[in-house]
Amino acid sequence: MARPLLLILIPILVIRCAAGSGGDGSASYWTKQLGVASVDTNPNSVLVDSGGYVYVGGQTQGGLDGNTLTGTHDAFITKYNSQGAKQSTIQFGVTSGSKITGVTGLAKDSSNKIFVSGSTNGDLFGAGGPAGTNYFLIKYDSSGNRLWTKQGGAGGLTRGNGVSVAADGSSVIVGDTSVGLDGVSMTGSTDFFVVKYNSAGTRQWTKQLGVATKITRAIGVVHDSSSNVYVTGTTNGGLDGNTLGGVEDLFLTKYDSSGNKIWTKQMSASWIACSSFQTSPQDIAKDSSDNVYITGVVFCGVPVKYGYFVAKYNSSGTLTAETEAWDTSSIYATSIAIDGSNNAYIAGTTMIGLNGSTMQGVSDLFLMKIDSSGNPVWTKQKGTSGASLYPGGLASDSSGNIFVTAETNRGMDGNTQTGTHDFVVFKFNSSGSLQ
């Protein structure tokens, strides 16, 4: 998942290699955990490349894995091989004042070059961002060498919330902004933006979309097989000629590779009688037939209910399937992934036992395999006594294994808790068995 965060980073990039001492998991499970004493380390994305290497990106308040803290919050990317041995941790931030830098999204190209999206309120690697909060987009090679850094904003608040890479190596970053970017005019109080860069890091085009006086934010993006761009997020207005159905609705906007807008769809997942309904997407994925899956959170204010949803659209923008689950206790879906066999999985957090599972902690992680209509095939729940687990990302490898990263306040699967909150990565096989 690409979880929106606050932001930041500096011209200090350190790669520390480690053999994997304490905290690298028990003998029984692949599970990995990493943190810094007395502070929070929060994961926001996970990625598996074609070589089976696993990358976790997020934000930390300390020097992670032997690195040095630069700002008040730094971004990090930690890499493991397929056996779970830690390869490196990159940490970066911005000095001077209260500087916040964080990773919100990870993507890869066909050569396993890694693209990193996020936000910062400082000048990152000399990229020359203006005052305020800016998005950043960084490209690394598979060895962790930084190839280029792009930073965008125009004063005010501009956050990078997700990234996707097309077949030709071009990339798009999406997010939300309170200012007009690259000469584009603002429409609402907050608009979503899409910026495309070619493989060399040259900006190709910038698009913004919003509703007068309203708030519209993009949280995720994917490319289809024709390099069309699908952007999802939330709006509290009627976006692009659509009608607002709840207090806050889901939107899905499609652009072609040249930045021409093709259509916008808007949905309120109001499956129950509710006078104050919010539909908040958290992640987006696509299958080999260019169907787009969106998952996220639904909330009803009156009566109070919490739930998750899955919505499936075809390439024409037709909603072909949707499903949801509700309870008076919290159930949130945060991430979605499609494996190489077009199996779909969602991950989230729950405060109840789902689909026959038993609660193990305060807030458990759940992993659910869903069919083509979004209905559960199986559900696995993970936690431990006193633990609050909040998933930050979901990815699959070429063998159908599923990797889920989460924030935890307890040691998991034989690992030792280091910080106030650590990141943890779990590995499940395609049947849902913890590896």
C-alpha positions, 0 to 999 in steps of 0.5 A, a space after each residue: 500500500 501507499 499510505 499517505 504520510 507527512 513527509 521528508 529527507 537530506 543529501 545524506 544517503 547511507 547504505 548499511 549492509 548487515 548479515 542479519 543479527 538480532 531481530 531477523 526472525 525465529 528459526 520457525 518463520 521467515 518473519 522479519 522485524 526492525 526498529 529503533 529503541 524508544 521511537 516509531 518506525 512505520 512501514 508504508 509500502 512493500 515490493 518484491 522484484 523479479 529476483 525475489 528481493 523484498 523491499 520495505 519503505 516507510 518513515 522512522 524517527 531514529 537511526 535505523 539499522 546503524 544509519 544516522 537520523 538526519 531530520 526529525 523523521 527520515 525515510 527508509 528502504 530496507 532490502 531482504 533477499 528471498 531467504 530473508 537475509 537483510 541486504 541493506 537499509 537506505 535512510 535519508 532526510 533533511 537537516 535544519 529545523 523540523 524536517 519530515 521525510 517519508 516513503 509512501 510508495 514503491 514500484 519497479 521497472 523491468 530491470 528491477 530499478 526501484 522508484 520511490 514516492 514520498 513527501 518532504 518539507 526540505 531540499 532533498 539531495 539538492 533537488 531544489 524543492 520550494 518552501 512548504 511540503 513537496 512530493 519526491 520521486 527517486 529512482 535507484 538501481 537494484 544495488 541501491 545507487 541513486 540515479 535521480 531525484 525529482 521534487 515538486 511543489 509550489 509552496 503550501 502542501 503537496 504530498 506524494 502518495 503513490 507511484 507506478 511504472 509503465 512498460 517503457 520505464 516512464 513513471 507517474 507519481 500521484 498525490 494531493 496539493 493545495 497549490 497549482 503545480 507546473 502552471 496548472 490552475 487549482 480548482 478546489 481547496 485541495 486537488 489531486 495531481 498526476 505527474 509523469 516522468 520519462 525513464 531519464 527523469 524528465 517531466 512529461 506532463 502534469 495534470 490536476 483535478 478537483 472540485 470548487 471549494 472541496 477536497 480531492 486526494 489521490 492515494 494510488 495509481 496503476 498502469 494497464 498493459 497499454 500504459 494508460 494510467 488509473 488514479 484512485 482517491 477520495 473526494 467530498 464533491 462531485 468530481 468531473 461531472 459526477 454526483 457526490 453520493 456520501 460525505 466522502 466518495 471513491 473516485 477512479 480517473 483514467 488517463 492515456 499515456 499522453 495525459 488525456 483524461 478518458 473518464 472519471 467514475 465516482 462511487 459511494 459504497 453505501 450498502 447500508 442505511 446510513 446518514 453519514 457515509 464515507 468511502 475511503 480507498 487505500 490501495 489499487 491494483 490491476 490484473 492481467 486483463 486490465 481489471 482494476 481492484 480498489 480496496 479501502 475503508 467504509 465508515 457510517 456515522 449514524 449508526 456507527 459502523 466500520 468496514 472494508 470494501 473491494 470494488 472491481 472496474 473493467 478498463 471501460 470504467 464499468 463497476 463489475 463487482 463489489 463486496 464489503 464487510 461491516 461491524 461496530 468494531 473497527 475493520 479496515 482494509 489497507 492494501 491489495 495485491 494481484 499475483 501472477 495467476 490473477 489471485 487477489 489478496 487484501 490486507 488490513 486490521 481488525 478488532 474482531 475475529 473475521 470469517 471464523 478467525 480468533 482475535 489474538 491481540 488488540 488489533 490483528 492483521 488480516 490477510 484475505 484471498 478473494 475471488 473475482 467478485 471480491 468474496 472471501 476464499 480464505 482469511 488468516 488473522 495474525 496478532 499476539 497478546 497486547 499487540 496492535 498491528 497496522 498493515 502498511 503494504 502487500 505484495 506477491 512474488 513469482 511463486 505466489 507467496 504473499 508479503 505483508 508489512 505492518 507496524 507493531 508494538 510487540 515482538 512477532 514470531 520470535 523477534 524482539 521488539 526494539 522501538 515503540 513501534 517497529 516494522 514487521 514483514 510476514 511471508 505467507 504462501 498462496 494457501 495462507 500458511 505463514 512461512 
